[in-house]
Amino acid sequence: MQAVRDKAMFCVGRAVLFASLAIALIMLSFAFDPPVALKAGGVLGLVLSAVLIWYAQTAHRRAPKDTETWLLLEARFRPQGDQAERAFAAVMEEVYLFFATRAFAAAVGLLLAGLGFTLVAAIASPL
Protein backbone atom coordinates (compact mmCIF):
# COMPACT_ATOMS: atom_id res chain seq x y z
CA MET A 1 0.00 0.00 0.00
CA GLN A 2 3.03 2.30 0.15
CA ALA A 3 2.92 2.72 -3.63
CA VAL A 4 -0.73 3.74 -3.39
CA ARG A 5 0.08 6.22 -0.61
CA ASP A 6 2.94 7.73 -2.63
CA LYS A 7 0.79 8.20 -5.75
CA ALA A 8 -2.11 9.55 -3.67
CA MET A 9 0.19 12.07 -1.97
CA PHE A 10 1.39 13.16 -5.40
CA CYS A 11 -2.11 13.51 -6.90
CA VAL A 12 -3.80 15.19 -3.95
CA GLY A 13 -0.73 17.31 -3.25
CA ARG A 14 -0.72 18.59 -6.81
CA ALA A 15 -4.42 19.46 -6.60
CA VAL A 16 -3.88 21.28 -3.30
CA LEU A 17 -0.91 23.10 -4.82
CA PHE A 18 -3.06 24.41 -7.69
CA ALA A 19 -5.80 25.44 -5.25
CA SER A 20 -3.19 27.21 -3.12
CA LEU A 21 -1.89 28.99 -6.20
CA ALA A 22 -5.42 30.23 -6.94
CA ILE A 23 -5.80 31.39 -3.33
CA ALA A 24 -2.44 33.19 -3.51
CA LEU A 25 -3.49 34.97 -6.70
CA ILE A 26 -6.74 36.09 -5.09
CA MET A 27 -4.75 37.35 -2.11
CA LEU A 28 -2.45 39.18 -4.51
CA SER A 29 -5.43 40.93 -6.04
CA PHE A 30 -6.15 42.39 -2.58
CA ALA A 31 -2.56 43.55 -2.11
CA PHE A 32 -3.71 47.15 -1.65
CA ASP A 33 -5.26 46.14 1.69
CA PRO A 34 -3.13 43.49 3.49
CA PRO A 35 -5.66 42.66 6.24
CA VAL A 36 -8.33 41.96 3.63
CA ALA A 37 -5.88 39.88 1.59
CA LEU A 38 -4.96 37.77 4.62
CA LYS A 39 -8.59 37.31 5.65
CA ALA A 40 -9.58 36.33 2.10
CA GLY A 41 -6.77 33.77 2.03
CA GLY A 42 -7.88 32.44 5.40
CA VAL A 43 -11.50 32.06 4.35
CA LEU A 44 -10.55 30.39 1.07
CA GLY A 45 -8.15 28.13 2.97
CA LEU A 46 -11.04 27.08 5.21
CA VAL A 47 -13.10 26.32 2.11
CA LEU A 48 -10.24 24.21 0.73
CA SER A 49 -9.99 22.38 4.04
CA ALA A 50 -13.74 21.73 4.06
CA VAL A 51 -13.61 20.34 0.51
CA LEU A 52 -10.74 18.03 1.44
CA ILE A 53 -12.64 16.81 4.51
CA TRP A 54 -15.67 16.14 2.32
CA TYR A 55 -13.49 14.14 -0.09
CA ALA A 56 -12.08 12.19 2.86
CA GLN A 57 -15.56 11.36 4.12
CA THR A 58 -16.72 10.20 0.70
CA ALA A 59 -13.56 8.26 -0.21
CA HIS A 60 -15.21 4.95 0.71
CA ARG A 61 -18.09 5.56 -1.70
CA ARG A 62 -15.89 6.29 -4.71
CA ALA A 63 -14.70 3.49 -6.93
CA PRO A 64 -10.89 3.30 -6.99
CA LYS A 65 -10.96 3.07 -10.79
CA ASP A 66 -12.47 6.57 -10.94
CA THR A 67 -9.48 8.22 -9.25
CA GLU A 68 -6.36 9.72 -10.75
CA THR A 69 -4.31 7.76 -8.25
CA TRP A 70 -5.56 4.52 -9.79
CA LEU A 71 -4.52 5.66 -13.27
CA LEU A 72 -1.00 6.48 -12.11
CA LEU A 73 -0.50 3.15 -10.37
CA GLU A 74 1.27 0.40 -12.23
CA ALA A 75 -0.91 -2.64 -12.83
CA ARG A 76 0.98 -4.74 -10.27
CA PHE A 77 0.26 -2.20 -7.49
CA ARG A 78 -3.45 -1.84 -8.19
CA PRO A 79 -5.58 -3.38 -5.44
CA GLN A 80 -7.60 -6.46 -6.27
CA GLY A 81 -10.70 -7.59 -4.40
CA ASP A 82 -13.01 -5.97 -1.91
CA GLN A 83 -10.57 -5.88 0.99
CA ALA A 84 -7.89 -4.24 -1.14
CA GLU A 85 -10.38 -1.64 -2.38
CA ARG A 86 -11.31 -0.82 1.22
CA ALA A 87 -7.61 -0.43 2.01
CA PHE A 88 -7.26 1.85 -1.04
CA ALA A 89 -10.15 3.99 0.20
CA ALA A 90 -8.62 4.14 3.68
CA VAL A 91 -5.32 5.36 2.20
CA MET A 92 -7.14 8.00 0.16
CA GLU A 93 -9.04 9.13 3.26
CA GLU A 94 -5.79 9.40 5.22
CA VAL A 95 -4.14 11.46 2.47
CA TYR A 96 -7.10 13.82 2.15
CA LEU A 97 -7.13 14.37 5.90
CA PHE A 98 -3.37 14.96 5.92
CA PHE A 99 -3.75 17.83 3.48
CA ALA A 100 -6.96 19.08 5.12
CA THR A 101 -5.21 19.54 8.46
CA ARG A 102 -2.36 21.45 6.81
CA ALA A 103 -4.80 23.65 4.87
CA PHE A 104 -6.76 24.31 8.05
CA ALA A 105 -3.62 25.30 9.97
CA ALA A 106 -2.53 27.64 7.17
CA ALA A 107 -6.02 29.16 7.01
CA VAL A 108 -6.11 29.80 10.74
CA GLY A 109 -2.66 31.37 10.52
CA LEU A 110 -3.78 33.68 7.72
CA LEU A 111 -6.93 34.65 9.60
CA LEU A 112 -4.97 35.39 12.76
CA ALA A 113 -2.46 37.45 10.82
CA GLY A 114 -5.29 39.40 9.20
CA LEU A 115 -6.88 39.96 12.59
CA GLY A 116 -3.52 41.07 13.98
CA PHE A 117 -3.08 43.60 11.18
CA THR A 118 -6.60 44.89 11.79
CA LEU A 119 -5.99 45.27 15.53
CA VAL A 120 -2.68 47.03 15.00
CA ALA A 121 -4.30 49.43 12.55
CA ALA A 122 -7.17 50.10 14.95
CA ILE A 123 -4.82 50.77 17.86
CA ALA A 124 -2.46 52.95 15.83
CA SER A 125 -5.12 55.10 14.19
CA PRO A 126 -6.45 58.08 16.10
CA LEU A 127 -10.09 58.11 17.04
ABEGO torsion letter per residue (X at the ends): XAAAAAAAAAAAAAAAAAAAAAAAAAAAAAAABAAAAAAAAAAAAAAAAAAAAAAAAAAAABBAAABAAAAABBAAABBBEAAAAAAAAAAAAAAAAAAAAAAAAAAAAAAAAAAAAAAAAAAABBX
